[in-house]
Amino acid sequence: MLFTSSSISFNPEKDIPSLHGKVILVTGGNTGLGKQAIVEFARHKPLQIWLAARNLEKAEAAVAEIKQQVPDAAIKLLELDLGSFESIHQAARSFLEKSERLDILMLNAGIMAVPPALTKDGYEIQFGTNHMGHAYLTKLLMPVLEKTSQTKVEAKSRVVCLASHGHVYLRKGGFDFSTLRTTGESMGPLQCYYQSKLANMLWVRQLAKRYPQLTVSAIDPGLVQTELAVKATGISWILRAIIKTMLLTPVEKGVKNQLWASVSKDVKSGEYYELIGRAGLATDDGKDDELAAKLWTWTENELDKMGM
């Protein structure tokens, strides 16, 4: 989805308010949209920005690059592998030991169209990483999100989850629970990706219902020039090349939707937004509260079974 005249005008430099005293956590903050989001947040002087990433060496390099643009950026590193519940638990514990508040949780990390595989805990790798990992992380951080929302420092805590317009291409029949504990070979890498992004949207709808003290949203960043297509090795090189030619939006523009969702007073909790701030564009499955409740229950039961 490209920018259109119906998009909301949003200038991060002018429209992000002071973030003084606030704490932000961005998953996948070492590259692409996550890294750019940290750059833009840092310009507005938050107390801390936590850059969560799987590879700390790459994360350190990203911090050095960010500080070339914002020398006084207050960034802390957090090792996080969303494909491992053990890693997520350790990351959340580390964060909670060192921070007493969390104002913005940006669930930015994700994988797309990788070869069929399972996460360390036995889930289809894209669903497990994009949905289960973020759902578990949010569950563990919920106490500090709720605590922060009860303070008198402005608005409710925000959870911003990156979904995708790609959910509209999920095959007929929609969400298939029978594939979630398989490698997803019966669906193929792109369909598994679309399914994981639909899961993000459905989960956000339920999160908003169950935690009205938070402001929660799912967003589509558009066709942005990131590493996702480069790493989409589960599809042919020809298809990867075609996808890359469609990625027309630089990260400086593509990041605006998730930044808008992080700070705007116009965000409706539980909604899915395309560029920028355009609501109501989800498919019928993406608006299905019964399906959302079913996925929520399934997810919580899985976490309970895993002892999480």
C-alpha positions in Angstrom: 0.0 0.0 0.0 1.5 3.3 -1.1 1.0 6.7 0.4 -2.3 8.3 -0.8 -3.9 11.7 -0.5 -6.2 10.3 2.1 -3.4 9.6 4.4 -3.0 11.7 7.6 -0.1 14.2 7.5 2.5 13.3 10.1 5.9 14.8 10.5 7.9 13.0 13.2 10.1 16.0 13.9 7.1 18.3 14.7 4.3 15.8 15.6 6.0 13.6 18.1 5.6 15.4 21.4 8.3 15.5 24.1 9.0 12.0 25.4 10.7 13.3 28.5 10.7 10.7 31.3 9.3 7.9 29.0 10.6 4.5 28.4 10.3 2.8 25.0 11.1 -0.8 23.9 11.4 -1.7 20.2 11.8 -5.2 19.0 13.9 -5.7 15.9 15.5 -2.3 16.6 18.8 -3.0 14.9 17.6 -2.6 11.3 15.0 -1.2 9.0 11.8 0.3 10.5 12.8 -0.5 14.0 16.1 1.3 13.8 14.5 4.3 12.1 11.8 4.4 14.8 14.5 4.6 17.4 16.2 7.4 15.6 13.0 9.4 15.5 12.1 8.7 19.1 15.6 9.6 20.3 15.3 13.1 18.8 12.5 13.7 21.4 14.6 12.9 24.5 12.9 9.9 26.2 14.4 8.6 29.4 15.4 5.3 27.8 15.0 3.4 24.5 15.5 -0.3 24.7 16.7 -1.8 21.4 15.8 -5.5 21.4 17.5 -7.7 18.9 18.7 -11.3 18.5 22.2 -10.4 17.5 23.9 -8.1 20.0 26.9 -7.5 17.7 24.6 -6.1 15.0 22.6 -4.2 17.7 25.8 -2.5 18.9 26.6 -1.5 15.3 23.1 -0.1 15.0 23.5 2.0 18.1 26.7 3.4 16.8 24.9 4.4 13.6 22.0 5.9 15.5 24.3 8.0 17.6 25.9 9.5 14.5 22.4 11.1 13.9 21.4 11.6 17.6 24.6 11.7 19.7 22.9 11.8 23.1 20.4 9.0 22.3 19.8 7.0 25.6 19.8 3.5 24.2 20.0 0.2 26.1 20.5 -3.2 24.5 18.3 -6.2 25.1 19.1 -9.6 23.7 15.9 -11.2 22.4 15.2 -14.1 20.1 11.4 -14.2 19.5 11.7 -17.8 18.3 12.6 -19.0 21.8 10.4 -18.7 24.8 13.5 -19.1 27.0 15.2 -16.1 25.4 12.0 -14.0 25.7 11.7 -14.9 29.4 15.3 -13.9 30.0 14.8 -10.6 28.1 11.7 -9.7 29.9 13.3 -10.5 33.3 16.3 -8.3 32.4 14.1 -5.4 31.4 11.9 -5.6 34.5 15.0 -5.7 36.7 16.2 -2.4 35.2 13.1 -0.4 34.4 10.1 0.6 36.4 8.0 1.9 33.5 7.2 1.1 29.9 5.3 3.8 27.9 5.7 2.5 24.4 6.1 -1.2 23.4 6.7 -1.4 19.7 6.4 -5.0 18.4 8.4 -4.3 15.2 10.5 -7.4 14.6 9.4 -10.1 12.2 10.4 -12.6 9.5 8.8 -13.1 6.1 8.6 -16.0 3.6 11.5 -18.0 5.2 11.9 -21.7 4.5 9.5 -24.1 6.3 10.8 -24.7 9.9 9.7 -24.8 13.5 10.7 -22.4 16.3 12.6 -23.9 19.3 9.2 -24.4 21.0 7.6 -26.2 18.1 5.5 -23.6 16.2 5.5 -22.8 12.5 8.4 -20.4 12.4 6.7 -17.3 11.1 3.7 -17.7 13.3 5.9 -18.6 16.2 8.2 -15.6 15.7 5.7 -12.9 14.5 2.8 -13.8 16.8 3.7 -16.2 19.6 6.9 -14.5 20.5 5.4 -11.1 20.7 2.3 -12.4 22.6 4.5 -13.9 25.2 6.8 -10.9 25.5 3.7 -8.6 26.0 2.3 -11.0 28.6 5.5 -10.8 30.6 5.7 -7.1 30.3 2.0 -6.5 31.1 2.6 -5.7 34.8 4.9 -2.7 34.0 2.6 -1.6 31.1 -0.3 -1.5 33.5 1.7 0.2 36.2 2.8 2.9 33.8 -0.7 3.6 32.7 -1.7 4.3 36.3 0.9 7.0 36.7 0.1 10.7 36.1 2.6 11.1 33.2 0.1 11.9 30.4 -1.6 9.1 28.4 -2.0 5.3 28.6 0.9 3.0 27.7 0.9 2.1 24.0 1.4 -1.2 22.3 2.1 -0.9 18.6 2.2 -4.2 16.6 3.4 -4.3 13.0 0.9 -6.3 10.9 0.6 -6.2 7.1 -1.7 -5.4 4.2 -0.6 -8.9 3.0 -3.2 -10.4 5.2 -5.7 -9.7 2.4 -3.9 -12.4 0.3 -4.5 -15.2 2.8 -6.1 -18.1 0.9 -9.8 -18.8 1.0 -10.8 -20.4 4.2 -8.7 -18.0 6.3 -6.9 -18.9 9.4 -5.9 -22.6 9.7 -5.2 -23.6 13.3 -4.1 -27.1 12.2 -1.0 -25.6 10.6 0.3 -23.8 13.6 2.2 -26.7 15.1 3.6 -27.8 11.8 6.4 -26.5 9.5 3.7 -24.9 7.3 4.8 -26.8 4.2 1.2 -27.4 3.2 0.6 -23.7 3.0 3.9 -22.4 1.6 6.1 -19.6 3.0 4.1 -16.6 1.8 0.8 -18.0 3.0 2.4 -18.7 6.4 3.5 -15.1 6.5 0.1 -13.7 5.7 -1.4 -16.0 8.4 1.0 -14.7 11.0 0.1 -11.1 10.1 -3.6 -11.8 10.4 -2.8 -13.3 13.8 -1.1 -10.0 14.8 -4.3 -8.1 13.9 -6.6 -10.5 15.7 -4.5 -10.6 18.8 -4.5 -6.8 19.0 -8.3 -6.7 18.9 -8.4 -9.0 21.9 -5.6 -7.3 23.7 -7.5 -4.0 23.5 -10.7 -5.6 24.8 -8.9 -7.3 27.7 -6.7 -4.3 28.7 -8.7 -1.1 28.2 -6.1 0.7 30.3 -3.7 0.5 27.3 -3.9 1.9 23.8 -3.2 -0.9 21.4 -3.0 -0.9 17.6 -1.9 -2.9 14.6 -0.3 -1.1 11.7 0.8 -1.7 8.1 4.0 0.1 7.2 3.5 -0.2 3.5 5.9 -1.4 0.8 9.1 -0.3 2.6 12.8 -0.8 1.6 13.9 -3.2 4.4 15.8 -6.5 4.6 12.6 -8.6 4.8 12.5 -9.4 1.1 16.3 -10.1 1.1 15.8 -12.7 3.8 12.7 -14.2 2.2 14.7 -17.3 1.1 11.7 -19.6 1.3 10.5 -18.2 -2.1 12.2 -18.2 -5.5 14.8 -15.6 -6.3 12.6 -14.4 -9.2 9.7 -13.7 -6.7 12.1 -12.1 -4.3 13.4 -9.8 -7.1 9.8 -8.9 -8.0 9.0 -8.1 -4.4 12.1 -5.9 -4.1 11.1 -3.8 -7.1 7.8 -3.1 -5.3 9.5 -1.8 -2.2 9.4 1.8 -3.2 9.1 3.6 0.2 12.2 4.5 2.1 12.2 3.7 5.8 12.1 7.4 6.7 8.6 7.5 5.2 7.6 4.0 6.0 8.2 4.4 9.7 5.6 7.2 10.0 2.6 4.9 10.6 4.1 3.2 13.6 5.3 6.5 15.0 1.9 8.0 14.5 0.3 5.0 16.3 2.8 5.5 19.2 1.8 9.0 20.0 -1.4 10.2 18.3 -4.4 11.0 20.4 -6.6 9.8 17.4 -5.6 6.1 17.7 -8.6 3.9 18.6 -7.5 0.9 20.6 -7.8 -2.4 18.8 -7.8 -0.9 15.4 -5.7 -1.8 12.3 -4.2 1.2 10.4 -2.7 1.5 7.0 -0.7 4.6 5.8 -1.1 6.9 7.6 -3.8 6.5 10.2 -6.3 5.0 7.7 -8.7 2.6 9.6 -11.3 0.2 8.4 -9.2 -1.6 5.8 -8.9 -5.0 7.4 -10.5 -8.0 5.7 -13.6 -9.6 7.3 -11.3 -12.1 9.0 -9.2 -9.3 10.3 -12.4 -7.8 12.0 -13.8 -11.1 13.2 -14.0 -10.9 17.0 -15.1 -14.5 17.4 -12.0 -15.6 15.5 -9.9 -13.2 17.5 -11.2 -14.7 20.8 -10.5 -18.2 19.5 -6.9 -17.3 18.7 -6.4 -15.5 22.0 -7.7 -18.6 23.9 -5.5 -20.9 21.8 -2.5 -18.7 22.4 -3.0 -18.5 26.2 -3.6 -22.2 26.4 -0.3 -22.9 24.5 1.6 -20.6 26.8 0.1 -22.3 29.8 1.0 -25.8 28.4 4.5 -24.6 27.9 4.6 -23.5 31.6 4.8 -19.9 30.6 
